[in-house]
């Protein structure tokens, strides 16, 4: 069966299950749902939509990524379906790379998606999935490729940040940090560029010339990406600390806080309007909630795997053993926990209150807290 026919068949089955659930709530087979209606009711959550990615035999859903107003479902064979994350409707589906290669380092830039396969960065039109341009470089790519209106910024295995003209994709110049270390993350603006290295140094420079604006040296190498929010940047390091630095102008920076979390950090922080959430690993996983202003840890969830969303002062966390734990930020207390045992895939969402969950077979659902 082709993926298109399979997708239509699966969608029909999902709709049938939905309508049956309206007519026979008590007699429903909960195995057809990622989370049963009874548990959703207990958790004060509502189902917004359900969908499924059409997978072939022995193919599994690998990643769920939120990129702007879309959610991307990516299989272990690089087949991808993009959905409108508000209503679950299909926008496009396509293979991102040949089976055996890895599509990674996704980023949302205005009307396009940029991702990396080996030594190529590929640009997709966001609303159609049409491949606009593929640029091959002479080095391995070590960071998500970012851009502004004039340039692309590409971290390389040669410990350099390479700058390419946005019109013709020709390299204009390249720079290196003083630590001669791999560039692992970059943030692009029209007025300045910020990039960070594996050794833990962060540099800011002019966007169109190798002129340094400021530098910052952390105590350990950067983990994951620098997160920019308004005039602040947040990042995590191998020294088990999460950092906040404010950038009031292109020529200055101000250290605000660093906070030690209980374990080794493996990915960048999740930043909302008032909180910073950081996962770490010691004997098991944990998630720490950090007050964005003070840098103070206000609660920790042992076994916490990922932040799903934040809504009305409550954080929704999925744990290693398949529990949804809801924490009240102001009181630092657990509100309740719910069995989400069927959930093995999730996307973190720091944009709004919607919760996106799935399983390896390709079923996905969007939930939302009720008032």
Kinemage of the C-alpha trace (Angstrom):
@kinemage 1
@onewidth
@group {chain A} dominant
@subgroup {mainchain}
@vectorlist {calphas} color= white
{ca unk a 1} P 0.000 0.000 0.000
{ca unk a 2} L 1.412 3.440 -0.920
{ca unk a 3} L 2.008 5.977 1.826
{ca unk a 4} L -0.787 8.196 0.427
{ca unk a 5} L -3.380 5.378 0.415
{ca unk a 6} L -2.153 4.210 3.806
{ca unk a 7} L -2.492 7.723 5.223
{ca unk a 8} L -6.067 8.019 3.909
{ca unk a 9} L -6.955 4.618 5.389
{ca unk a 10} L -5.447 5.459 8.804
{ca unk a 11} L -7.178 8.850 8.879
{ca unk a 12} L -10.528 7.182 8.095
{ca unk a 13} L -9.991 4.708 10.947
{ca unk a 14} L -9.179 7.547 13.346
{ca unk a 15} L -12.356 9.391 12.350
{ca unk a 16} L -14.431 6.233 12.829
{ca unk a 17} L -12.956 5.744 16.295
{ca unk a 18} L -13.692 9.381 17.126
{ca unk a 19} L -17.359 9.178 16.088
{ca unk a 20} L -17.806 5.860 17.858
{ca unk a 21} L -16.397 7.450 20.999
{ca unk a 22} L -19.102 10.107 20.884
{ca unk a 23} L -21.858 7.462 20.719
{ca unk a 24} L -20.456 4.861 23.131
{ca unk a 25} L -18.125 6.493 25.636
{ca unk a 26} L -18.403 3.767 28.271
{ca unk a 27} L -17.771 0.862 25.899
{ca unk a 28} L -14.719 2.322 24.177
{ca unk a 29} L -11.586 0.251 23.652
{ca unk a 30} L -8.921 2.460 25.223
{ca unk a 31} L -6.141 0.709 23.282
{ca unk a 32} L -7.226 2.793 20.288
{ca unk a 33} L -6.168 5.957 22.094
{ca unk a 34} L -2.807 7.224 23.241
{ca unk a 35} L -4.535 8.382 26.414
{ca unk a 36} L -8.003 7.193 27.373
{ca unk a 37} L -10.875 9.702 27.625
{ca unk a 38} L -11.214 8.859 31.319
{ca unk a 39} L -7.612 9.833 32.028
{ca unk a 40} L -7.945 13.004 29.955
{ca unk a 41} L -10.998 13.958 32.000
{ca unk a 42} L -9.134 13.278 35.251
{ca unk a 43} L -6.195 15.386 34.018
{ca unk a 44} L -8.514 18.216 32.957
{ca unk a 45} L -7.248 17.913 29.381
{ca unk a 46} L -9.185 17.939 26.122
{ca unk a 47} L -8.327 16.241 22.851
{ca unk a 48} L -7.808 18.864 20.136
{ca unk a 49} L -6.952 16.505 17.260
{ca unk a 50} L -5.533 13.098 16.369
{ca unk a 51} L -3.570 12.042 13.298
{ca unk a 52} L -1.077 9.407 12.177
{ca unk a 53} L 1.984 9.316 9.955
{ca unk a 54} L 1.794 6.520 7.319
{ca unk a 55} L 4.718 4.218 8.068
{ca unk a 56} L 5.971 1.177 6.195
{ca unk a 57} L 6.733 -2.168 7.810
{ca unk a 58} L 9.539 -1.938 10.406
{ca unk a 59} L 9.500 1.876 10.183
{ca unk a 60} L 8.930 3.929 13.336
{ca unk a 61} L 8.186 7.497 14.285
{ca unk a 62} L 11.507 8.902 15.477
{ca unk a 63} L 11.002 12.630 16.155
{ca unk a 64} L 8.252 15.167 16.766
{ca unk a 65} L 9.450 18.740 16.227
{ca unk a 66} L 7.583 22.017 16.558
{ca unk a 67} L 8.775 24.585 14.038
{ca unk a 68} L 6.673 27.729 14.246
{ca unk a 69} L 3.032 26.969 13.429
{ca unk a 70} L 3.805 23.463 12.169
{ca unk a 71} L 4.678 20.137 13.771
{ca unk a 72} L 6.965 17.715 11.930
{ca unk a 73} L 6.654 13.962 12.317
{ca unk a 74} L 9.904 12.320 11.201
{ca unk a 75} L 10.430 8.583 10.814
{ca unk a 76} L 13.632 6.624 11.298
{ca unk a 77} L 13.822 6.457 7.479
{ca unk a 78} L 13.568 10.245 7.034
{ca unk a 79} L 9.962 10.208 5.816
{ca unk a 80} L 8.343 13.366 7.169
{ca unk a 81} L 4.814 14.690 7.468
{ca unk a 82} L 4.234 18.340 8.321
{ca unk a 83} L 0.965 19.181 10.059
{ca unk a 84} L -0.736 22.386 11.040
{ca unk a 85} L -0.184 22.126 14.762
{ca unk a 86} L -3.439 23.925 15.616
{ca unk a 87} L -5.813 21.612 13.762
{ca unk a 88} L -3.667 18.590 12.798
{ca unk a 89} L -4.304 18.953 9.081
{ca unk a 90} L -1.671 17.669 6.687
{ca unk a 91} L 0.411 20.363 4.965
{ca unk a 92} L 2.892 18.172 3.095
{ca unk a 93} L 4.811 14.939 3.342
{ca unk a 94} L 8.080 13.930 1.725
{ca unk a 95} L 11.361 12.075 2.187
{ca unk a 96} L 13.976 14.429 3.616
{ca unk a 97} L 16.997 12.248 2.821
{ca unk a 98} L 17.903 8.823 1.530
{ca unk a 99} L 17.435 5.918 3.911
{ca unk a 100} L 20.661 5.478 5.885
{ca unk a 101} L 21.500 9.177 5.974
{ca unk a 102} L 20.459 11.456 8.811
{ca unk a 103} L 18.329 14.567 8.450
{ca unk a 104} L 19.066 16.769 11.463
{ca unk a 105} L 19.608 20.265 12.858
{ca unk a 106} L 16.193 21.591 11.830
{ca unk a 107} L 15.435 25.282 12.127
{ca unk a 108} L 12.486 27.481 11.180
{ca unk a 109} L 13.398 30.722 9.391
{ca unk a 110} L 10.483 32.855 8.213
{ca unk a 111} L 8.845 31.010 5.298
{ca unk a 112} L 11.308 28.141 5.098
{ca unk a 113} L 12.742 25.180 6.968
{ca unk a 114} L 16.507 24.595 6.887
{ca unk a 115} L 18.019 21.252 7.853
{ca unk a 116} L 21.323 19.406 7.449
{ca unk a 117} L 22.213 16.120 5.765
{ca unk a 118} L 25.944 15.363 5.957
{ca unk a 119} L 27.799 18.275 4.359
{ca unk a 120} L 24.681 19.792 2.763
{ca unk a 121} L 22.118 22.224 4.059
{ca unk a 122} L 18.716 22.032 2.462
{ca unk a 123} L 15.974 24.654 2.282
{ca unk a 124} L 12.302 23.703 2.067
{ca unk a 125} L 9.366 25.953 1.322
{ca unk a 126} L 7.389 25.788 4.523
{ca unk a 127} L 3.862 25.682 3.105
{ca unk a 128} L 4.481 23.189 0.320
{ca unk a 129} L 7.539 21.144 1.284
{ca unk a 130} L 9.092 21.971 -2.085
{ca unk a 131} L 12.881 21.850 -1.971
{ca unk a 132} L 14.084 25.324 -2.852
{ca unk a 133} L 17.830 24.911 -2.680
{ca unk a 134} L 20.519 22.445 -1.621
{ca unk a 135} L 23.954 23.832 -0.799
{ca unk a 136} L 26.919 21.481 -0.528
{ca unk a 137} L 29.959 22.627 1.430
{ca unk a 138} L 33.479 21.231 1.699
{ca unk a 139} L 33.269 20.442 5.432
{ca unk a 140} L 31.008 18.666 7.893
{ca unk a 141} L 28.309 20.873 9.393
{ca unk a 142} L 28.371 21.058 13.189
{ca unk a 143} L 25.489 23.409 14.044
{ca unk a 144} L 22.020 24.292 12.771
{ca unk a 145} L 22.374 26.624 9.797
{ca unk a 146} L 20.953 30.051 10.600
{ca unk a 147} L 20.412 33.090 8.415
{ca unk a 148} L 19.307 36.692 8.236
{ca unk a 149} L 18.256 38.590 5.117
{ca unk a 150} L 21.807 38.779 3.766
{ca unk a 151} L 23.808 35.729 4.888
{ca unk a 152} L 23.795 32.087 5.952
{ca unk a 153} L 26.003 31.128 8.938
{ca unk a 154} L 27.372 27.579 8.902
{ca unk a 155} L 29.500 25.964 11.622
{ca unk a 156} L 32.107 23.564 10.282
{ca unk a 157} L 34.288 20.676 11.372
{ca unk a 158} L 37.277 22.922 10.641
{ca unk a 159} L 36.436 24.942 13.800
{ca unk a 160} L 35.216 27.873 11.723
{ca unk a 161} L 31.951 29.718 11.243
{ca unk a 162} L 31.469 30.125 7.486
{ca unk a 163} L 29.427 33.000 6.111
{ca unk a 164} L 27.644 32.535 2.768
{ca unk a 165} L 25.896 35.178 0.682
{ca unk a 166} L 22.143 34.548 0.839
{ca unk a 167} L 21.629 35.312 -2.850
{ca unk a 168} L 24.252 33.120 -4.521
{ca unk a 169} L 25.294 30.815 -1.629
{ca unk a 170} L 28.963 31.740 -2.173
{ca unk a 171} L 31.233 31.955 0.853
{ca unk a 172} L 32.204 35.537 1.674
{ca unk a 173} L 34.405 35.016 4.754
{ca unk a 174} L 34.909 32.768 7.779
{ca unk a 175} L 35.828 33.320 11.411
{ca unk a 176} L 37.136 31.281 14.339
{ca unk a 177} L 36.885 31.747 18.062
{ca unk a 178} L 39.963 32.303 20.157
{ca unk a 179} L 39.607 28.774 21.545
{ca unk a 180} L 39.880 27.088 18.102
{ca unk a 181} L 36.941 24.849 18.936
{ca unk a 182} L 33.959 23.474 17.017
{ca unk a 183} L 31.128 25.935 16.470
{ca unk a 184} L 28.047 24.160 17.826
{ca unk a 185} L 25.389 26.883 17.880
{ca unk a 186} L 24.635 30.254 16.312
{ca unk a 187} L 21.991 32.981 16.484
{ca unk a 188} L 21.510 35.330 13.535
{ca unk a 189} L 20.155 38.861 13.648
{ca unk a 190} L 20.248 41.704 11.172
{ca unk a 191} L 22.555 43.721 13.465
{ca unk a 192} L 24.749 41.052 15.064
{ca unk a 193} L 25.631 37.352 15.160
{ca unk a 194} L 26.200 35.219 18.248
{ca unk a 195} L 27.929 31.844 18.088
{ca unk a 196} L 29.142 29.368 20.687
{ca unk a 197} L 31.739 26.612 20.800
{ca unk a 198} L 32.274 23.146 22.198
{ca unk a 199} L 34.758 24.547 24.717
{ca unk a 200} L 32.188 26.961 26.132
{ca unk a 201} L 33.084 30.312 24.605
{ca unk a 202} L 30.425 32.619 23.166
{ca unk a 203} L 31.233 35.338 20.658
{ca unk a 204} L 29.249 38.176 19.149
{ca unk a 205} L 30.291 39.892 15.925
{ca unk a 206} L 28.958 42.107 13.182
{ca unk a 207} L 26.790 40.158 10.703
{ca unk a 208} L 28.751 41.171 7.597
{ca unk a 209} L 32.363 41.461 8.765
{ca unk a 210} L 34.747 39.589 11.112
{ca unk a 211} L 34.594 42.300 13.763
{ca unk a 212} L 34.144 41.158 17.359
{ca unk a 213} L 31.574 42.904 19.544
{ca unk a 214} L 31.903 40.963 22.838
{ca unk a 215} L 32.931 37.575 24.265
{ca unk a 216} L 31.880 35.382 27.177
{ca unk a 217} L 33.648 32.333 28.575
{ca unk a 218} L 31.643 29.659 30.376
{ca unk a 219} L 33.214 27.035 32.627
{ca unk a 220} L 32.259 24.133 30.355
{ca unk a 221} L 31.447 23.356 26.749
{ca unk a 222} L 28.056 24.350 25.386
{ca unk a 223} L 25.352 21.675 25.194
{ca unk a 224} L 22.647 22.115 22.569
{ca unk a 225} L 21.652 25.486 21.226
{ca unk a 226} L 21.737 29.048 22.505
{ca unk a 227} L 18.135 30.146 23.044
{ca unk a 228} L 17.449 33.811 22.392
{ca unk a 229} L 14.345 35.396 23.873
{ca unk a 230} L 13.949 39.156 23.505
{ca unk a 231} L 17.203 40.716 24.793
{ca unk a 232} L 18.307 37.638 26.738
{ca unk a 233} L 20.125 34.471 25.765
{ca unk a 234} L 19.964 31.193 27.673
{ca unk a 235} L 22.269 28.207 27.315
{ca unk a 236} L 23.503 25.125 29.149
{ca unk a 237} L 27.028 23.828 29.591
{ca unk a 238} L 28.944 20.686 30.480
{ca unk a 239} L 29.717 22.226 33.888
{ca unk a 240} L 26.062 21.317 34.749
{ca unk a 241} L 25.049 24.979 34.831
{ca unk a 242} L 22.347 26.872 32.992
{ca unk a 243} L 23.228 30.482 32.130
{ca unk a 244} L 21.367 33.684 31.400
{ca unk a 245} L 23.079 36.639 29.727
{ca unk a 246} L 21.326 39.857 28.746
{ca unk a 247} L 22.311 41.701 25.577
{ca unk a 248} L 21.019 45.275 25.961
{ca unk a 249} L 22.839 46.469 22.837
{ca unk a 250} L 24.919 44.914 20.067
{ca unk a 251} L 28.094 46.136 21.780
{ca unk a 252} L 27.454 44.929 25.327
{ca unk a 253} L 26.375 41.956 27.389
{ca unk a 254} L 25.504 41.498 31.041
{ca unk a 255} L 25.870 38.275 33.012
{ca unk a 256} L 22.643 37.710 34.979
{ca unk a 257} L 22.891 34.263 36.601
{ca unk a 258} L 24.071 30.710 36.347
{ca unk a 259} L 22.325 27.820 38.080
{ca unk a 260} L 23.678 24.373 38.890
{ca unk a 261} L 21.322 21.484 38.083
{ca unk a 262} L 21.596 17.958 39.567
{ca unk a 263} L 23.255 16.022 36.769
{ca unk a 264} L 24.913 16.044 33.376
{ca unk a 265} L 23.144 18.215 30.806
{ca unk a 266} L 22.371 16.656 27.440
{ca unk a 267} L 20.223 19.282 25.693
{ca unk a 268} L 19.523 22.995 25.733
{ca unk a 269} L 17.069 24.637 28.149
{ca unk a 270} L 13.367 25.143 27.391
{ca unk a 271} L 12.521 28.825 27.869
{ca unk a 272} L 9.084 30.364 28.472
{ca unk a 273} L 8.002 33.884 29.445
{ca unk a 274} L 8.695 33.341 33.144
{ca unk a 275} L 10.525 30.033 33.520
{ca unk a 276} L 13.517 28.051 32.294
{ca unk a 277} L 13.269 24.241 32.358
{ca unk a 278} L 16.401 22.106 32.219
{ca unk a 279} L 16.678 18.340 32.011
{ca unk a 280} L 19.733 16.540 33.382
{ca unk a 281} L 20.959 13.008 33.998
{ca unk a 282} L 22.526 11.577 37.136
{ca unk a 283} L 21.262 8.193 38.355
{ca unk a 284} L 18.146 8.914 36.339
{ca unk a 285} L 16.683 11.825 34.408
{ca unk a 286} L 15.315 14.899 36.144
{ca unk a 287} L 13.854 18.250 35.183
{ca unk a 288} L 14.519 21.439 37.128
{ca unk a 289} L 12.283 24.511 36.922
{ca unk a 290} L 14.294 27.713 37.204
{ca unk a 291} L 12.797 31.141 37.845
{ca unk a 292} L 13.706 33.165 34.780
{ca unk a 293} L 14.385 36.379 36.706
{ca unk a 294} L 16.325 35.119 39.717
{ca unk a 295} L 17.849 31.873 38.443
{ca unk a 296} L 16.529 30.060 41.535
{ca unk a 297} L 15.430 26.425 41.191
{ca unk a 298} L 11.835 26.254 42.444
{ca unk a 299} L 11.138 22.532 41.913
{ca unk a 300} L 12.583 19.345 40.496
{ca unk a 301} L 10.874 16.263 39.073
{ca unk a 302} L 12.899 13.081 39.489
{ca unk a 303} L 12.566 10.951 36.381
{ca unk a 304} L 11.443 13.965 34.349
{ca unk a 305} L 12.217 13.447 30.675
{ca unk a 306} L 10.828 16.489 28.870
{ca unk a 307} L 8.698 19.591 29.332
{ca unk a 308} L 5.576 19.226 27.196
{ca unk a 309} L 4.038 22.662 27.749
{ca unk a 310} L 3.260 25.352 30.293
{ca unk a 311} L -0.243 26.658 30.941
{ca unk a 312} L -1.587 29.105 33.534
{ca unk a 313} L 1.375 28.720 35.841
{ca unk a 314} L 1.493 24.931 35.589
{ca unk a 315} L 4.179 22.843 33.891
{ca unk a 316} L 3.323 19.558 32.150
{ca unk a 317} L 6.236 17.113 32.320
{ca unk a 318} L 6.530 13.604 30.847
{ca unk a 319} L 8.639 11.154 32.839
{ca unk a 320} L 10.822 8.193 31.919
{ca unk a 321} L 8.246 5.733 33.222
{ca unk a 322} L 5.385 7.210 31.187
{ca unk a 323} L 3.707 9.496 33.713
{ca unk a 324} L 2.418 12.975 33.059
{ca unk a 325} L 3.380 15.069 36.077
{ca unk a 326} L 1.764 18.478 36.509
{ca unk a 327} L 3.642 20.983 38.671
{ca unk a 328} L 2.352 24.293 40.043
{ca unk a 329} L 5.148 26.808 39.644
{ca unk a 330} L 4.064 29.360 42.244
{ca unk a 331} L 3.693 26.811 45.059
{ca unk a 332} L 6.423 24.421 43.805
{ca unk a 333} L 3.985 21.557 44.468
{ca unk a 334} L 2.815 18.658 42.330
{ca unk a 335} L -0.813 19.086 41.304
{ca unk a 336} L -1.333 15.511 40.085
{ca unk a 337} L 0.134 12.785 37.912
{ca unk a 338} L -1.525 10.671 35.194
{ca unk a 339} L -0.554 7.420 33.495
{ca unk a 340} L 0.628 8.186 29.934
{ca unk a 341} L 2.098 4.702 29.450
{ca unk a 342} L 1.282 4.512 25.722
{ca unk a 343} L 3.202 7.731 24.992
{ca unk a 344} L 6.746 7.163 23.751
{ca unk a 345} L 7.220 10.233 21.554
{ca unk a 346} L 6.662 13.890 22.363
{ca unk a 347} L 7.466 17.408 21.247
{ca unk a 348} L 8.338 20.163 23.687
{ca unk a 349} L 6.284 23.312 23.264
{ca unk a 350} L 7.258 26.686 24.739
{ca unk a 351} L 4.986 28.728 22.449
{ca unk a 352} L 1.549 28.034 23.922
{ca unk a 353} L -0.320 25.539 26.111
{ca unk a 354} L -0.852 22.710 23.616
{ca unk a 355} L 0.619 19.271 24.383
{ca unk a 356} L 1.866 17.046 21.540
{ca unk a 357} L 2.331 13.330 22.148
{ca unk a 358} L 2.771 10.206 20.021
{ca unk a 359} L 4.026 6.646 19.878
{ca unk a 360} L 6.557 4.818 17.744
{ca unk a 361} L 3.832 3.393 15.472
{ca unk a 362} L 3.076 6.906 14.226
{ca unk a 363} L -0.057 7.835 16.167
{ca unk a 364} L -0.014 11.462 17.339
{ca unk a 365} L -2.387 13.629 19.318
{ca unk a 366} L -2.702 17.231 20.431
{ca unk a 367} L -4.114 17.934 23.889
{ca unk a 368} L -4.908 21.168 25.656
{ca unk a 369} L -5.584 22.007 29.308
{ca unk a 370} L -9.141 23.088 30.089
{ca unk a 371} L -9.847 26.243 32.041
